Each structure stands twice: as structure tokens, then as C-alpha cells.
Amino acid sequence: MLLFKVNIILAMVGLSLCGTWSGFAPAIPKEFEGKEGCYVKEINNVVPYGSVVNPIGYCYRIVCGPMMNYAGCGAVLTNNGKCHKTKVDLSKPYPDCCPTIKCDGNNHV
């Protein structure tokens, strides 16, 4: 039960440390002229305004709007010698690709 509570707290802290940034949408390539929305180079396609994209191979979320909004993984830290940070898993979509804390041993943190 203690480990469950610790995981919930770590999840809340991780969400609060999520990295976000914005930028202008790239120009729509000629092959997609006539499509309305944002060109997302990560998937080489245009998505409608308001769409959310979690491209495989990139560990962030993209929201199409007047500005492209991105959200990435938050900071993951531990000072427990029995715990370690996992690696980014680019085979999974965001947020499942983000690193987490895994603890070895008897699950007492």
C-alpha cells in the first residue's frame, strides 16, 4: 500500500514538472496544399485545428492550433539507492514513453 501511495505522489509531481513549449506551425508543403490545419513534420501530414498528435518515435504531444503546442516528459528524480530512472521508450506514444522510477528489492521506499 505504501508503494502505491508513493507512486501516486510521484505521478502528481511528474505531471506538475511536465515540459511544455510552443512554436509557429511550419508551412504546409505543396503536396498537402488545400488541407486545412497544421503540418506536423513528425508524421508528414496535415492535421485539423484542435487535433492532438502523439507521434511514435518522439516522446511528446503536439496540439494543433494558431500556435503548435508541445508537451514533453517532466523531470524524474530519486535519491533512493534502490531506485533508478527508466529510459525513454520511443516505441510507445506520449506519455507512456516517458521515464519513470523503478525500485528494486522489497518495494519499501
N, C-alpha and C positions, 0 to 999 in steps of 0.2 A: 504494500500500500504506500509506503514511503517513497519508493521509486516512482510510482505513478504520480504522486504529488510533485515530486521533483521534476519529472518530465513535463507536466502541465506548466509549472513555473518557467522552465527553460523555454518552452514553446512560446509563452507570452512575451518573455524577454526577447527572444529571437524575432518575433513579429514586430516588436517595437524598434528593433535595430535594423529593420529592412532598408536596404539602399534603394533610393529612387532618383530618377533623373528624367529630364525632358529634352526634347530637341525638335527641330523642324523636320517634317516628313521629307524624304528625298523626292526628287522629281519623278514622275511616273514615266517609265521607259516607253518608247514608241510602240512596242509590241502590246502594251496594255492601254493605249490611248482609247478613250471612250468609257473606261471603267471609272467609277467614282469612288473615292475613298483614299486610303493611304497605301503607298507602295512599301511593302515590307521586304527588304532585301534578303532577310534570313530565310524566307520561304519563296522568294522570287515570284510574288503575286501581289495583287491589289486587294485589300480587304475593305469592307464598308465602314464608314464612320461609326464609332461606338463599339467596334469589334475588339475582342481580346484574343491575343495570339500567344501561345506558349510553345515556341518552336523547339523541336528536338535538336539537340546539339548545341544549344545555348541555354544557359541557366538564368533566364529572366523572362518576365511577362511584358508584353507590349500592348498598349491600349491606343487605338487609332482615334485621333481627334484633331482639332486645329493644330495641336502640338502632339507629337508622339510621346507618350508617357511610358517609362520603363520602370520595372521593379525587380530588384535582384535579391540575392540572399543577404540576410543580416549577419552580423558578427557572431561567431560561435567560439566561446572560450570556456576553458575549465582549468582549475588549479588542482584537481584531484588526480593523484598519480595513477589511479586505477582506471581512469577515463581518458579517452582520446577523441579527437575530432575526426570524423569520417571525411572521405574525399568527395568532391563534386562528382555526380554521376550524370554525365551528359547524355546517357541513353534514356533518361527519364525527363518528362516535361517539368517545368517550374510549378510548384515549389518542391516537388519530390526529388529534384536533382540536387537540392541544397545540402551542404554538410550538416551533420548532427553530432551529438555527443553519444558515444557508446562506452559503457563501463564494463570492465572485466570483473570476474570474481563473484561475490555473493550478493550483488545488487544493492549493497548498502553504500550510499553516497555520503 
